Amino acid sequence: MKILALDTATEACSAALFIDGDITSHYQLAPREHSRLILKMIDELLHQAKLPVSQLDAIAFGRGPGSFMGLRIAAGVVQGIAFAHDLPVIAVSCLLSIAQRAYEQTGCGQVMTAIDARMAEVYWACYRQQAGQWQIESEECVISPDNIQLPATVLPAGEAWVGAGTGWGSYKDRLLAAQCPLVIAPYGCQLPTILPDCLPSAETIVKLAVDELKAGNTVSAADAIPVYLRNDVAKKPRPVVL
């Protein structure tokens, strides 16, 4: 199985190549340089592996949520490659990618993910890993940190969770305040670890894409579109009053 993955949804720009269980990747923190870096990363990975694009089984990407421009870059590159070589596409949640990366760093399979969405909001979701599979416990949404309400499934007494993503770096106090006293044992879950610098990456996306490809969860190039969550992705001009 051969899968190419890329992600440009946040400050990080990354690409990864999965070939029969082996993964090589490039990852760089480079705000506003994604369009310059991503094609170079992809070319280097394929060249090092001596693998033509035509021999890929699929191409995966971080479909959002995240930066408006970053998501458009990833979707555009993926659509171009997939159209040209008739490849299926695997769209992976950037919040789930964060959960996977946090799990690999901590060994904890319960993750509250939050990406700073600007405008005093976060992209938010809670994930739990069971029997090697991720289950979503709180649906992806864009929300004020003050308005988050944890579902009952997140609140068993004494259960440890990890907070991961840039939203925790920007709004840690507000996120904790919104959940208090639910995060204080023994009344609810515990949150002993917070990873504010945990970003989505192509390496975790390609790992998640393997199971998706096996399950047949792919889309066509035409359907490889970003998921913004926020309907108004750009400020609209105010109407002129005459």
Phi and psi in degrees as a GROMACS rama.xvg file:
@    title "Ramachandran Plot"
@    xaxis  label "Phi"
@    yaxis  label "Psi"
@TYPE xy
-131.595  118.044  LYS-2
-132.188  131.673  ILE-3
-101.132  136.195  LEU-4
-130.805  150.816  ALA-5
-146.707  155.981  LEU-6
-149.805  130.688  ASP-7
-137.338  28.7447  THR-8
-79.0315  -21.1373  ALA-9
-131.604  -155.629  THR-10
-64.086  -23.428  GLU-11
-88.0788  141.779  ALA-12
-119.242  129.1  CYS-13
-152.647  155.639  SER-14
-141.986  148.19  ALA-15
-144.913  150.17  ALA-16
-128.64  121.93  LEU-17
-104.047  122.098  PHE-18
-130.079  102.277  ILE-19
50.3734  45.4253  ASP-20
99.4761  -17.1827  GLY-21
-98.1056  138.57  ASP-22
-123.666  129.774  ILE-23
-118.6  148.554  THR-24
-153.796  159.74  SER-25
-125.954  138.446  HIS-26
-145.097  130.092  TYR-27
-148.398  133.591  GLN-28
-79.1483  110.92  LEU-29
-153.155  73.6106  ALA-30
-56.1007  135.481  PRO-31
67.9021  12.945  ARG-32
-119.831  9.75737  GLU-33
-60.4756  -42.6893  HIS-34
-63.9276  -29.1613  SER-35
-78.8954  -32.4315  ARG-36
-92.4933  -35.0332  LEU-37
-64.9027  -42.0826  ILE-38
-66.8272  -36.3066  LEU-39
-63.5485  -42.9217  LYS-40
-60.4504  -45.3518  MET-41
-62.4733  -46.0891  ILE-42
-60.4452  -41.7296  ASP-43
-65.27  -41.5543  GLU-44
-63.9153  -46.4483  LEU-45
-67.2278  -38.5211  LEU-46
-65.5722  -44.3141  HIS-47
-62.5341  -35.1015  GLN-48
-85.9846  -6.14718  ALA-49
53.352  45.7949  LYS-50
-119.504  116.951  LEU-51
-72.5628  150.366  PRO-52
-57.5449  -33.4632  VAL-53
-62.3047  -17.8301  SER-54
-93.2911  0.479517  GLN-55
-70.6349  148.395  LEU-56
-90.0197  -24.821  ASP-57
-169.338  165.779  ALA-58
-128.567  134.308  ILE-59
-118.036  155.303  ALA-60
-152.064  156.919  PHE-61
-75.7928  108.359  GLY-62
-87.6985  1.32366  ARG-63
115.3  176.395  GLY-64
-75.1248  166.262  PRO-65
167.526  -157.027  GLY-66
-63.0428  134.609  SER-67
-56.7445  -52.2466  PHE-68
-67.7469  -39.0105  MET-69
-61.0212  -42.8622  GLY-70
-65.851  -37.0811  LEU-71
-67.1042  -36.067  ARG-72
-62.6786  -49.6778  ILE-73
-61.1246  -47.2713  ALA-74
-62.9222  -39.7483  ALA-75
-64.5584  -43.9821  GLY-76
-64.1335  -44.8365  VAL-77
-63.2976  -45.2062  VAL-78
-62.0977  -40.8686  GLN-79
-62.108  -46.2321  GLY-80
-67.8564  -43.9997  ILE-81
-66.781  -41.5204  ALA-82
-62.6702  -45.5231  PHE-83
-66.1831  -31.141  ALA-84
-118.91  11.2528  HIS-85
53.3266  52.8123  ASP-86
-105.475  143.48  LEU-87
-72.495  154.36  PRO-88
-118.026  141.53  VAL-89
-116.884  116.452  ILE-90
-97.0615  120.786  ALA-91
-116.683  134.562  VAL-92
-62.8633  133.293  SER-93
-68.7481  -30.7265  CYS-94
-67.7627  -38.7175  LEU-95
-67.3402  -35.7444  LEU-96
-60.4898  -40.1673  SER-97
-63.1447  -43.1791  ILE-98
-59.9049  -43.4461  ALA-99
-62.7746  -42.7549  GLN-100
-67.1472  -39.702  ARG-101
-64.09  -38.7361  ALA-102
-62.2202  -42.2452  TYR-103
-66.3341  -31.0921  GLU-104
-80.4648  -31.1391  GLN-105
-117.237  -21.7597  THR-106
80.1233  2.04513  GLY-107
-92.5282  126.685  CYS-108
-94.3773  13.6458  GLY-109
-120.498  115.3  GLN-110
-132.766  129.487  VAL-111
-99.06  110.643  MET-112
-99.6565  141.769  THR-113
-150.042  121.612  ALA-114
-106.212  134.404  ILE-115
-63.0582  115.484  ASP-116
-96.8488  5.75033  ALA-117
63.4503  -177.343  ARG-118
52.0839  33.0749  MET-119
60.0333  34.6843  ALA-120
-134.847  165.408  GLU-121
-129.742  151.407  VAL-122
-85.6485  126.594  TYR-123
-134.087  142.191  TRP-124
-165.896  153.391  ALA-125
-115.827  135.836  CYS-126
-127.609  147.874  TYR-127
-131.88  133.369  ARG-128
-96.7407  126.208  GLN-129
-134.405  127.222  GLN-130
53.3741  39.0954  ALA-131
78.735  5.30122  GLY-132
-121.363  142.199  GLN-133
-86.9956  134.942  TRP-134
-120.87  138.399  GLN-135
-88.9448  128.689  ILE-136
-103.451  -22.3539  GLU-137
-140.288  116.487  SER-138
-58.39  148.54  GLU-139
-59.6633  135.657  GLU-140
-157.821  165.394  CYS-141
-110.711  127.069  VAL-142
-156.215  154.028  ILE-143
-68.5436  138.81  SER-144
-56.4785  -27.7777  PRO-145
-74.1243  -17.2891  ASP-146
-104.393  4.31018  ASN-147
-71.2247  132.345  ILE-148
-124.178  122.364  GLN-149
-76.8035  136.577  LEU-150
-71.467  160.871  PRO-151
-59.1108  -29.7508  ALA-152
-68.2703  -14.1708  THR-153
-93.4553  -3.46618  VAL-154
-112.478  21.6927  LEU-155
-59.6745  139.681  PRO-156
-60.3254  133.093  ALA-157
80.222  -0.354833  GLY-158
-81.441  132.45  GLU-159
-89.1783  137.846  ALA-160
-126.063  161.909  TRP-161
-116.052  137.535  VAL-162
-98.2308  127.026  GLY-163
-139.566  141.166  ALA-164
119.879  162.4  GLY-165
-65.3244  -22.3392  THR-166
-61.0898  -31.9928  GLY-167
-71.8846  -30.5704  TRP-168
-71.4208  -35.896  GLY-169
-85.6368  -32.4474  SER-170
-133.385  32.0638  TYR-171
-53.7359  -51.6839  LYS-172
-62.0421  -41.0278  ASP-173
-70.3151  -37.7891  ARG-174
-64.7009  -42.817  LEU-175
-67.7401  -39.9937  LEU-176
-64.116  -36.9854  ALA-177
-67.0791  -26.9553  ALA-178
-99.9758  -15.7409  GLN-179
-66.9471  136.365  CYS-180
-91.8671  18.5949  PRO-181
-65.7779  -23.0404  LEU-182
-95.1172  9.63084  VAL-183
-105.557  112.946  ILE-184
-66.2481  149.56  ALA-185
-91.5379  12.5981  PRO-186
-78.1001  -20.6951  TYR-187
-162.753  -155.648  GLY-188
-74.187  162.241  CYS-189
-106.184  151.054  GLN-190
-132  70.403  LEU-191
-77.2244  -18.1324  PRO-192
-128.057  131.106  THR-193
-127.398  129.925  ILE-194
-118.574  82.9093  LEU-195
-70.4998  -17.4584  PRO-196
-100.282  13.0997  ASP-197
-82.0919  111.303  CYS-198
-113.021  157.462  LEU-199
-64.2131  154.306  PRO-200
-145.496  153.239  SER-201
-64.0614  -29.0424  ALA-202
-64.6216  -45.0714  GLU-203
-72.6997  -33.049  THR-204
-62.5946  -42.1115  ILE-205
-69.3678  -31.6824  VAL-206
-64.8544  -43.94  LYS-207
-67.5369  -32.0171  LEU-208
-68.3343  -26.8287  ALA-209
-59.1882  -49.9749  VAL-210
-66.375  -35.5192  ASP-211
-64.8094  -40.1558  GLU-212
-67.117  -40.9134  LEU-213
-61.505  -34.6681  LYS-214
-83.0118  -4.88359  ALA-215
78.5352  19.7912  GLY-216
-88.5478  75.732  ASN-217
-125.409  164.04  THR-218
-129.463  166.458  VAL-219
-78.7355  167.677  SER-220
-58.5117  -38.1532  ALA-221
-64.4961  -26.8324  ALA-222
-98.2987  8.35219  ASP-223
-83.6094  78.8993  ALA-224
-117.272  152.05  ILE-225
-69.8458  155.603  PRO-226
-112.784  108.342  VAL-227
-87.9175  -30.7766  TYR-228
71.5874  -47.5036  LEU-229
-83.7261  124.545  ARG-230
-66.2034  -42.8142  ASN-231
-94.3501  91.256  ASP-232
-84.2985  -7.05144  VAL-233
-143.684  149.712  ALA-234
-68.8156  135.65  LYS-235
-96.5596  144.989  LYS-236
-66.5035  145.4  PRO-237
-72.2456  143.897  ARG-238
-65.1468  145.329  PRO-239
-83.8086  125.571  VAL-240
-96.9652  119.608  VAL-241
